[in-house]
Amino acid sequence: MPGSRYVNVEGWSSKQVASWLREQGFREYVDLLCSKHRLDGASLLCLSEADLRSPPLEIKVLGDIKRLMLALRRLQRQHAALTHSGSEVSTLSPMHTGAVCNGFAEGGRRDYQHSNGVRSITTVGDEHSTGYSNGKRKQNGVRLDPEYWKTALSTLYAMLVCGVTSFVMVLVHERVPDMRTYPPLPDIFLDSVPRIPWAFAMAEACGVVLGFLLLLVLLMHKHRSILFRRLCSLMGTVFLLRCVTMFVTSLSVPGHHLQCSGKVYGDTWAKVQRALDIWTGFGMSLTGVHTCGDYMFSGHTVVLTMLNFFVTEYTPHNWNFIHTMSWVLNLFGIFFILAAHEHYSIDVFIAFYITTRLFLYYHTLANTQAYHHSRRARIWFPLFSFFECNVTGTVPNEYCWPFSKPAFMKIFIG
């Protein structure tokens, strides 16, 4: 955007103000400010936060008020600098937030320099361009920092949680209720649907197919580091919650076909070895892992649902076949878990509800950046705030080849 455009902001018409509002991402306020109240350039420069909050405007969304004021202050500074210098300076892009992240202001910092008597203003770390600046990804005003070190930390977090979950599964197996004293609880679905012996293996097969599908999406997605970081963060958090729920209350075995009884593993080392067996086998019966007592809530349902949501979220909306297949695998997998009588219906329902809610809450906070304006969100979701502080806006579904071209291809293709 040419810097000279801002010299005559005072002379802008309502149409030019409307154009500026659309460029800054405030399309929904064009009618209110320009059509209804005939805001022109001179009145735009005089606009204050009190004007936005008070009648007759009365904008109700706090985040919109703050972002609009940031854009107005930038416009006022640009107009003042260009008016006083009479020269064109570099433009400033929108600052999405003023929060501090990793010790730096997210909105970027401004460097003031004098060159040939002309004062120029440069925004560092907040460019409105595509590419890398200071090692950080910018695209159309949205920061999409890959931050591989955070992705590595999230991977370590998920692996540690899986290890803790495996150890807790060993502990709950030791105190499985005796089936003679505590028979299976009444369950509408399990009492109505006969058991299918091979159904649990089919449920795990659905999970494997969904896993390969998501792996392909991760490999080809342009922002794979952010996606994988989010996957590990959410998976780790849900399974950490599962550790608590299955440890505090031991449900009776859901079916007489399960030969479950309290198993004492002896010393701590024997428990650790058993936990390692569960961990390395991913807790799947396909790998020979059989556990008892880890019922509330269903880990298989968590994995199926989380994989499905990531596949459908991070693929284009018009990929209807992929989305349909993902949902079919998810729902059929859940049905097979129940048809195998490996979990109570409440185990599956709670697992599906918790997984979907956490996924939606996480992505709503990430896409709206609401945590920047809420101290409570930063306190209750510290892990989220840490992983997402350098990712602003919605991650676009863009794909690219994950591997660099071999040398011989570069010679012929260029």
NORUR-V114457 format. One record per residue. N is the residue number from 1. RES is the residue in three letters. PSI is psi in degrees with one decimal (none if undefined). Layout:
N_RES_PSI, N_RES_PSI
This chain:
1_MET_123.6, 2_PRO_138.1, 3_GLY_-30.7, 4_SER_-19.2, 5_ARG_-29.7, 6_TYR_-5.9, 7_VAL_-36.8, 8_ASN_40.8, 9_VAL_-36.2, 10_GLU_-25.2, 11_GLY_5.3, 12_TRP_143.0, 13_SER_174.6, 14_SER_-33.0, 15_LYS_-39.3, 16_GLN_-37.2, 17_VAL_-41.7, 18_ALA_-40.2, 19_SER_-41.8, 20_TRP_-41.1, 21_LEU_-40.4, 22_ARG_-40.9, 23_GLU_-34.1, 24_GLN_-3.3, 25_GLY_21.8, 26_PHE_44.7, 27_ARG_-33.0, 28_GLU_-13.6, 29_TYR_5.9, 30_VAL_-47.4, 31_ASP_-42.2, 32_LEU_-47.9, 33_LEU_-40.2, 34_CYS_-46.2, 35_SER_-47.2, 36_LYS_-42.5, 37_HIS_6.1, 38_ARG_51.0, 39_LEU_123.3, 40_ASP_-171.4, 41_GLY_-43.5, 42_ALA_-43.8, 43_SER_-29.0, 44_LEU_-42.1, 45_LEU_-23.4, 46_CYS_-4.9, 47_LEU_137.6, 48_SER_169.3, 49_GLU_-33.6, 50_ALA_-35.9, 51_ASP_-38.9, 52_LEU_-33.8, 53_ARG_-30.6, 54_SER_164.8, 55_PRO_147.4, 56_PRO_-4.5, 57_LEU_-57.7, 58_GLU_54.3, 59_ILE_129.0, 60_LYS_-21.7, 61_VAL_115.4, 62_LEU_-43.1, 63_GLY_-40.0, 64_ASP_-38.9, 65_ILE_-47.1, 66_LYS_-44.4, 67_ARG_-36.7, 68_LEU_-37.8, 69_MET_-37.3, 70_LEU_-43.6, 71_ALA_-39.6, 72_LEU_-41.9, 73_ARG_-38.1, 74_ARG_-43.1, 75_LEU_-41.5, 76_GLN_-41.5, 77_ARG_-41.7, 78_GLN_-44.0, 79_HIS_-43.3, 80_ALA_-42.9, 81_ALA_-42.8, 82_LEU_-34.0, 83_THR_-40.8, 84_HIS_-34.3, 85_SER_-30.6, 86_GLY_14.3, 87_SER_160.1, 88_GLU_134.4, 89_VAL_168.1, 90_SER_143.5, 91_THR_156.5, 92_LEU_136.4, 93_SER_166.0, 94_PRO_138.1, 95_MET_122.8, 96_HIS_-35.7, 97_THR_167.8, 98_GLY_14.6, 99_ALA_157.3, 100_VAL_131.0, 101_CYS_123.5, 102_ASN_31.7, 103_GLY_-2.1, 104_PHE_147.5, 105_ALA_129.8, 106_GLU_-28.6, 107_GLY_-5.8, 108_GLY_167.5, 109_ARG_159.2, 110_ARG_132.9, 111_ASP_126.3, 112_TYR_126.3, 113_GLN_150.6, 114_HIS_127.5, 115_SER_116.5, 116_ASN_38.2, 117_GLY_1.6, 118_VAL_128.9, 119_ARG_124.4, 120_SER_149.8, 121_ILE_126.0, 122_THR_131.3, 123_THR_123.6, 124_VAL_131.2, 125_GLY_15.1, 126_ASP_36.5, 127_GLU_153.5, 128_HIS_63.8, 129_SER_174.2, 130_THR_137.0, 131_GLY_-160.8, 132_TYR_135.3, 133_SER_121.8, 134_ASN_32.9, 135_GLY_8.1, 136_LYS_138.5, 137_ARG_127.3, 138_LYS_138.7, 139_GLN_113.2, 140_ASN_41.2, 141_GLY_1.1, 142_VAL_129.6, 143_ARG_126.4, 144_LEU_68.1, 145_ASP_123.1, 146_PRO_-38.6, 147_GLU_68.1, 148_TYR_-28.9, 149_TRP_-33.2, 150_LYS_-35.4, 151_THR_-39.8, 152_ALA_-40.5, 153_LEU_-39.9, 154_SER_-36.7, 155_THR_-44.4, 156_LEU_-40.1, 157_TYR_-46.7, 158_ALA_-40.1, 159_MET_-39.8, 160_LEU_-41.2, 161_VAL_-39.7, 162_CYS_-38.6, 163_GLY_-43.5, 164_VAL_-42.2, 165_THR_-42.0, 166_SER_-40.6, 167_PHE_-40.0, 168_VAL_-35.8, 169_MET_-34.6, 170_VAL_-41.1, 171_LEU_-42.1, 172_VAL_-25.7, 173_HIS_-28.8, 174_GLU_-25.4, 175_ARG_38.0, 176_VAL_131.4, 177_PRO_140.2, 178_ASP_127.1, 179_MET_-26.7, 180_ARG_-31.3, 181_THR_-37.8, 182_TYR_89.0, 183_PRO_170.3, 184_PRO_142.0, 185_LEU_152.2, 186_PRO_135.8, 187_ASP_125.1, 188_ILE_-46.3, 189_PHE_-49.8, 190_LEU_-33.2, 191_ASP_-18.6, 192_SER_-26.7, 193_VAL_123.7, 194_PRO_151.6, 195_ARG_137.4, 196_ILE_112.0, 197_PRO_-36.3, 198_TRP_3.9, 199_ALA_-36.8, 200_PHE_-36.6, 201_ALA_-36.0, 202_MET_-36.5, 203_ALA_-42.7, 204_GLU_-32.3, 205_ALA_-39.1, 206_CYS_-41.2, 207_GLY_-38.7, 208_VAL_-43.2, 209_VAL_-43.8, 210_LEU_-37.0, 211_GLY_-44.0, 212_PHE_-35.5, 213_LEU_-45.2, 214_LEU_-36.0, 215_LEU_-40.5, 216_LEU_-41.2, 217_VAL_-44.2, 218_LEU_-41.4, 219_LEU_-37.7, 220_MET_-15.6, 221_HIS_139.1, 222_LYS_-30.3, 223_HIS_47.4, 224_ARG_-31.9, 225_SER_-42.7, 226_ILE_-42.4, 227_LEU_-46.4, 228_PHE_-35.1, 229_ARG_-42.6, 230_ARG_-39.3, 231_LEU_-48.1, 232_CYS_-40.2, 233_SER_-45.6, 234_LEU_-44.6, 235_MET_-46.4, 236_GLY_-41.8, 237_THR_-43.5, 238_VAL_-42.8, 239_PHE_-26.8, 240_LEU_-39.4, 241_LEU_-36.8, 242_ARG_-35.2, 243_CYS_-42.2, 244_VAL_-48.3, 245_THR_-38.0, 246_MET_-16.0, 247_PHE_-38.5, 248_VAL_-30.4, 249_THR_127.3, 250_SER_115.0, 251_LEU_153.0, 252_SER_158.6, 253_VAL_132.5, 254_PRO_-11.0, 255_GLY_148.1, 256_HIS_-17.8, 257_HIS_-19.8, 258_LEU_117.6, 259_GLN_79.1, 260_CYS_136.4, 261_SER_157.3, 262_GLY_126.5, 263_LYS_121.4, 264_VAL_122.5, 265_TYR_-3.8, 266_GLY_-129.4, 267_ASP_176.4, 268_THR_-37.2, 269_TRP_-37.3, 270_ALA_-38.0, 271_LYS_-41.3, 272_VAL_-41.5, 273_GLN_-42.1, 274_ARG_-39.7, 275_ALA_-38.3, 276_LEU_-38.0, 277_ASP_-43.3, 278_ILE_-40.8, 279_TRP_-48.5, 280_THR_-23.7, 281_GLY_7.1, 282_PHE_20.5, 283_GLY_23.2, 284_MET_141.5, 285_SER_-24.1, 286_LEU_-26.2, 287_THR_9.4, 288_GLY_10.9, 289_VAL_125.5, 290_HIS_123.7, 291_THR_162.3, 292_CYS_148.8, 293_GLY_-15.0, 294_ASP_68.8, 295_TYR_-46.0, 296_MET_104.6, 297_PHE_178.7, 298_SER_115.8, 299_GLY_-34.4, 300_HIS_-40.0, 301_THR_-39.3, 302_VAL_-48.9, 303_VAL_-47.2, 304_LEU_-46.7, 305_THR_-42.0, 306_MET_-42.7, 307_LEU_-43.5, 308_ASN_-46.2, 309_PHE_-36.5, 310_PHE_-39.2, 311_VAL_-46.6, 312_THR_-29.4, 313_GLU_-38.4, 314_TYR_29.9, 315_THR_150.8, 316_PRO_150.9, 317_HIS_-24.0, 318_ASN_5.7, 319_TRP_64.9, 320_ASN_-37.1, 321_PHE_-44.3, 322_ILE_-43.8, 323_HIS_-42.0, 324_THR_-44.8, 325_MET_-40.1, 326_SER_-44.6, 327_TRP_-38.3, 328_VAL_-44.8, 329_LEU_-41.6, 330_ASN_-51.8, 331_LEU_-39.6, 332_PHE_-36.9, 333_GLY_-42.6, 334_ILE_-42.3, 335_PHE_-43.0, 336_PHE_-34.6, 337_ILE_-44.7, 338_LEU_-38.9, 339_ALA_-26.0, 340_ALA_-8.4, 341_HIS_38.1, 342_GLU_-15.4, 343_HIS_153.1, 344_TYR_158.4, 345_SER_-36.5, 346_ILE_-32.2, 347_ASP_-44.6, 348_VAL_-42.5, 349_PHE_-47.6, 350_ILE_-40.7, 351_ALA_-44.5, 352_PHE_-42.2, 353_TYR_-49.5, 354_ILE_-43.8, 355_THR_-46.8, 356_THR_-39.4, 357_ARG_-45.5, 358_LEU_-40.4, 359_PHE_-46.7, 360_LEU_-42.1, 361_TYR_-45.4, 362_TYR_-49.3, 363_HIS_-29.6, 364_THR_-45.2, 365_LEU_-41.2, 366_ALA_-41.7, 367_ASN_-30.8, 368_THR_-11.5, 369_GLN_32.5, 370_ALA_-25.0, 371_TYR_-20.1, 372_HIS_-26.1, 373_HIS_6.8, 374_SER_112.1, 375_ARG_-33.7, 376_ARG_-39.4, 377_ALA_-39.5, 378_ARG_-32.1, 379_ILE_-44.0, 380_TRP_-23.4, 381_PHE_61.2, 382_PRO_-36.6, 383_LEU_-42.1, 384_PHE_-47.0, 385_SER_-37.4, 386_PHE_-45.6, 387_PHE_-29.5, 388_GLU_1.6, 389_CYS_-22.5, 390_ASN_19.1, 391_VAL_110.8, 392_THR_130.6, 393_GLY_177.6, 394_THR_135.6, 395_VAL_119.4, 396_PRO_150.5, 397_ASN_87.2, 398_GLU_144.1, 399_TYR_149.0, 400_CYS_162.9, 401_TRP_126.0, 402_PRO_-14.6, 403_PHE_145.4, 404_SER_152.7, 405_LYS_137.6, 406_PRO_160.0, 407_ALA_-40.5, 408_PHE_-29.5, 409_MET_-34.7, 410_LYS_-33.2, 411_ILE_-41.8, 412_PHE_-34.5, 413_ILE_-35.2, 414_GLY_none
